[in-house]
Amino acid sequence: MSLVVAVLLSIFLLTNGLPVEIPDEINGSNNSGIVETIHGSPKLNTKHLRLLRGQKLSQLHKPMEGLADVEGTYEADMKLTPSQAVEIMEGSKTLDGTGRSKRKVVSNTIYKWPKGTVMFEFSKFNVLPENVKTTVLTAMEYWESVTCLRFRERTAEREKELGHSDFILFSKGPGCSSAIGRMGGPQEVTVSETCNNKVTVAHEIGHSIGFYHEQSRPDRDYFVDILRTNIKTGYEDDFKKYESGTEIGVHEPYDIGSAMHYGPTWFSKDEKSHTIEPKDKGLMGVMGQRDELSFMDIKTANDFYKCNEGCTSSLECKNGGYIGPNCACVCPPGLTGRTCDDVKRGTPGCGAILSGSSGTFTTPNFPGSYPDNADCYWLIQVPQTSEITVTFENFEMEDDETCYYDWLEIRKYSLLLAGPKFCGNGPSGPIVFTGQSLMLHFHTDDGYGFKGFRASYTVQPK
């Protein structure tokens, strides 16, 4: 069989969800860099087909704001005041009663923007290109759509209304950078073409409204490992954790999926070796993402700015939901309903609340090929703390190192936090979870379909 015919046959079979054997012409010793099997058998890996089609390949997240150094910044993009630098570098040892701090934004409320309103201007000297200016406006609108924060152009009338003249000055720079919280007077946020991405700019705006980096939290060593031998010389201090009460009293769980978290190769000596790794390697493909603000990013901002302070609603949001700025429940990803008591059902034939002592569920069309662009949510929910065991049968999904294309997320740490993702042949054994609510999220892109999985679960009260 010729190489061309073999490739065309492979594409046909994969496109129709049929088993594929990797042709020897591709899988041979001369092409060892093309096909990689990380989680599953070779027939589940589509890297060679994606290469031949010129399709985007998966890779670990490399946050754009760290691509260019900005003079005078800490951790690549933060402009600290002298007092903030002292707090971070020395630490005042004012941890909470557990010996850990669970905070992610500034501690001193003087850094908070009054009335949740942030004035801004675009620099008339270091002028942003129009495409970057559009990205900045889109990023501000993104924050406005999920919080009570409002970004308004600076005017004399608005200064009088707010009672101050503090504002953000968006300027063209060699990279992205921002101060932490409200500084007083003009404070510059630099944006460049290297970080012209909506969520990357939202990351910088996150700094300006009070967020530090997630991976620098005092409790980070419980969740990630810092591989110091791989850090670029001279950047070791950028991996310090904050040992003080530097961050505010909005206590939130550590969020590896936060848009304020850096990726695995941040300040790597060779730009490839890992400098940060999650203790749960299933979260590697989540860490450093700049696709969206996480649920906890949004909740923290709403809590910090007391966005539901004027609400008189008697709603009791369930499953970790909270009263948002519109006085309705804001639900964790995959949940919906007036009180967050149902699962989203975007793809026909899949997704449900499972409340029995045992049961089964499958991907759509199982054992046939699952569809493109599917999103299915299953919530296993029981009335009391129990041991929930999920076992997978015939797990076959498109395979790659980061589970970027098709994946099953198991939100085993919290309904509010990203969970480990599985693809290829799936978990090596049963998933055992202790609690009352376990969410599973199945997602596919518009590439190649495979069989999917059949799963069974059992519940044993503790």
N, C-alpha and C positions, 0 to 999 in steps of 0.2 A: 504493500500500500504506500503510495507517495505521501510525502509530508503534507502537501496541500489537501489531499483527500482526507487524510487522517484528522487534520485540524477541522475541516468543514464538517466531517461526521461527528466529531466531539462537540462542536458548537450546536449541531442539530439535536443531538441526544440531550445535552444539558438544557437547552432551551425548552425541551419538551419534558424535562424532569425525569429522564431515563438514566440508568447507571452508565457511567463512562469509565473506560479503561484508558489510562494515559498512554498514548502511542510511544513506542520505544524510541522513535526518532526525536521526540521531545523530552522524554524521561531519561534519556541516556546520559552517559558521563560527560558529554560535551555540553550539556544543557542543565547542569546541576543547579545553576543559579536561577533558573526559570521557575521550576516547580518546587514548592516547599510544602511539606505536610506538618502542620503544627498540632492540630487537635483531632484530625480524622484521617481516613484513608485517602490515597491520592485521588480517587474519583470525586471526592468532595471539594478538592482544591481547584479553583478556576483561575489561578493567577496567570497561567499560560494563555488562556483564552482572552482574559482581559488585556494582557500585553498585546496580543495579536489584533485585538479590536481597538486598541488605543484608548481603553477605558481607564478611569481613575483607579489607582490602587490604594489599598489601605495603608496607613502608617500611624505611628504613635503621634499623639498631639504635641505640636511644637508651638506654644503660644507666640503670636506675632510680636507682642510688645517686648519680648526679650531678644529680638533679632538685632537690635541696634542699641548700643550703650548711649545713654544720655548723661552728659557730664553733671556731676553733683547728685546723682540719684543713688538710692539704696535698693537692693533687690531688683535691679534693672530699671524700674520705672517709678519709684516712690521718692518724692521730694519731702524730706523730713524737716521739721523745726528742730532747733537745738535741744529743746526739752523732750521732744518725741524720740530723738536719737539717743539721748541719755537713758530714757525709760527702756528702750529696746536693748541697747548694748549692755547696760548694767543690771537692770531689773531691780524692782523693789520688793520682790518675794511676797507679794500680797495675793497669794492664791486663795481659792475658796476652801471650804472645809474638807474637801476630798483630796487636797493637795494638787488639784488641777484647776485650770481655768477653762471654761467652755465658752469663750467670747471671741467675737470676730470683728468688732468695730470699735471705734475710739471710745475711751472711757470718759473723757472730759466733755461735758455738754457744751462747752464754749465752741467746740468744733462743729456743732450741729447748726444747720441752716434754719433760721427762724421761720416759722409758719410753713416749713417744708417747701419754701420757694427759693429757687436758685437763679440769680440773675447771671446773664452771660453776654459776652461780646465776641465777635470774630476780629482777630488782630488786623490792623490796617498796615502793618509793617511786614511781619512774617505771615504773609497771606496764604491761606489754605487753598489748594486747587479746588475747583468746583465739585469734582467727584468726591473729594475727601470731606468737604463742607456738607455735602448731602448725607454722607455716612454719619457725621456728627449729629445732624438734625434727626436722623433716623434713630440713632442710639438714645438720644434724649426722649424721643417719642416712645421708645421701648420702655424705658424706666417709668414714664408717665402712665403707660397702659397697664402697669401691674402694681403701682404704688400710688400714694397721694402726693408724691413729689411733683412739683411743677417747675419747668424751666422757662424763664421769661427774659426777653431781651432787655438789657439795661437801659433805663430812661430816667430822667430827673424825677418825673412823676412817680415812677415805681420806687425809686430810692426813698422818696418822701413817704410813700405808703408803707414801706417795710421798715423805715427808720434806720437804715444803714446804707453804705455804699460798697459793700463787698460783692465781688462778682468773679466768675470764671472767665478767663481770656483764652480762647482757643487759638493756637498758633501753629504754624508749620514748624516742625522740628526734625532733627535727625532720627528720632524715634518717638515712641509714646511715653509720656510721663505725666504725673499729677501729684499735687500735694494731698495730704490725708485730712479730709474734712475741711471746714471753713477756716480760712487763715486770717481774714481781715484785709480789706482793700482788694486790689486785683490779684488773682492767683492764676498762674498759667497752667493750662493743660496742653501739652504738645502732641500733635498727631502727624504722622508721616505716611507716605505711600506704603512703607513696609508694614504698617499695621492698620491699613485701611479696610477694616472689617467691622461690621455693626457690633458684634458682641465684644470684640477687642476694645473698641472705643467705649462700650458700656462698662467694661472692666475699669478703664481709666476714670470714667464718671463715678463708678463705684468707689474708687479711692477718694474722689473729691467730695462725696457725701459721707465718708467716714470709714470705709472698709480698708482693712489691712489684707495681706495675703493669707490665705487659709493655711498653707503649709508651714507658716511661722507661728501658729498658735502654740501655747504652752503645753497642750495635751497631744501634740502631733505625733510624738514617738510611740503612742499606743496604736497608731494607724498606718504610719509610713516609716520606711527606713531611709536614712540619708547615707549614701555611699560616698564617703569623703575622699577616697582615693581616686575617684573619677572626676572630682571638681577641678575646674580650670584654676591654675595657680593665681592667687591674688583675689579670688572670689569666695574664699572660705567663710568670711563673715556674713555673706549673703544667705547663709544657711543656718544662721542662729535662730533659735526659737525665743519667743518673748516670754520672759520669766516673771513678768510683773502684772499689775492691774492695768496694763496699757489699753486693754480693750473694754468696751462698755459692759454693763450688766444685763445684756440680752443673752441669756445662756442658751446656746444652741448646740446640737451635736456636731461633731467634726464631719465635714462634707467634702469627700474626695471629688465629687462631681460638681463642685462649685466652679463658677466662671472666674473666681478669684484664686484658684489653685493653679500652681505651675505644673508643667508636664515632666515626663520622666527624664528628659535630657537637658533640663535647664542648667546653663553654665557648665556643660560637659566639656572636658578637656579635649575631646576629639569630635564633639557634636553628635556622637553616636552612643557612647557608653552612658548607662543610666546613672544619674545622680540622686534620683528619688524613685523609690518603688513602693507601691502599696503592699502592706503585709498580706492582703488577699490579692493574689495575682490576677484574679478574675476582674479586678477593677482597673487594670493597667490601661485598657482602651478607653476608660472614662476620664482618667486623671488628666487635667490640663485642657479639657474641652472648651471650645469657644463657639459652640453652636447655639447656646441659650443660657440665660440666667437660670440657675437651679431653683427648685422650690424653696430651699432654705435661704438662698440669696434674697429672694423676693420677700419671704416671710420676715427675715431679719430686718430688712429695710422698713417694712411696714411696722414692725414692732418698735424699732428705734425712733421712727418719726410719729409713732402713736396714731397711725392712719385710721383706726376705727374708734378713736376717742369720742366722737360725737354720735356714735351709733346707739340706738336704744333697742336694737333687735334682741329678741329672746331666743333666737336660734341657738341650738346646741349642735355645733358641727362635730361630726363623728370622724373616726379613722385619721386623726391628726389634722383635719381641716381647721381653719380659723376664720374669724370674721374679718373680711377685708375692707378696703376703703369705700366700697360701695354698699357696705353693711350686709353683704351676703357672704355665704361660706365660700372660701377659696379652698379647693380640694387638692390633695396630693395627686401627682401624675397617675392617670388611669382611672381615677375615681370621679364620680359626678353625682348629680342629684342635689336637691335643696339642702340636704345636710350631709352630703358626701357619703351616702349609704348605698351607692350602686356603682357598677363598673361601666366604663365606656364600651360601647359596642359598635365600633366603626366598621368592622369586617363581618359580613354575614356568616353565620354558622360557627362562630367561635366566641369564647369569652363568657364568663358566668361567675356568680357567687356560689361557692361550693361550701355547704354548711353541714353535710352529713359526716358520719364517722369514718366513711371511706368512699371512694369513687374513682372515676377515670375521666380523662379528657384528652383530646387530640388536636393537632393542628388541622386547619381546613383541608378537606379532601383526602385526609390520610386513609390508606397508604399511597394515594396518588400524590402528584406534585402539589405543593402548597402554592398559593397565588402570589403575584407580585403586590408590593405596596400594602401588605397586610399589617394590622395591629390588633392583637387580641390580648385581653386582660382576664386573668382568672384570680379571684380573691378567695383563698381558703380561709374561712372565718368561723371560729368556734366560740362558744359562750364563756369558756374559762381557759386559763393557761394550760396548754397541752403540748405534747410532743407530736409534731406533724412531720411525717415522713413521706417524701415524694420520690417515687422510683420511675425511671424512664426506660421505655422499651423502643427498640428500632430507631434510635435517635440519628437522623441524617439531615444535616443542614450545610449550606455552603461554608467552607472552611477558610479561615485566615487568622493571622497572628492576633489581631485585636478584636475579632468578631465584629467587624465594621459593617458588613453587608447585611447578612441575616443573622439573627441572634435570639436567644432566650435569656431575658434578665430575670434573676430570682432576687427579689428585694428582701433579703434575709436579715438585714440590719435594722430596717425600719421602713414603713410605708413612705416616709418622707425623704429617704436617701436612695441614691443610686445603688444598685446591687451588682454582684458579679454577673458577667455575660458569658454564655456558653454557645458554641457553634460546633461545626464538624460532627464528631460522634458524641458530643455532650459531656455531662459530668461523668467522672470515672466510677461513681457509685451513687447510692441514694443520698438525697439532701435531707438532713434532719434539722428541724427548726423547733425551738421552744418558744411559745407565745400564743397569741390568739388570732393573729392576722398575718397571712403570708401572701404577697402579691407576686404573680408571674406575668411577665410581659413578653409576648412573641412578636417579633418585627421582621419584615422582609423589605428589600428594596425592589427595583425593577430589573434585576439582572437574571439570575439563574435559580430555578426552583428544584427542590429535592423532596424527599418523602416527608420530612418533618419528624414528628414523634407521637408516640402514645405514652401517656403518663398515668400512673395510679397513685393515690394517696391514702394514708391511714392516719387516724387521730387517736392518740392515747392520752387520756387525762393525767396530769401530773399530781 
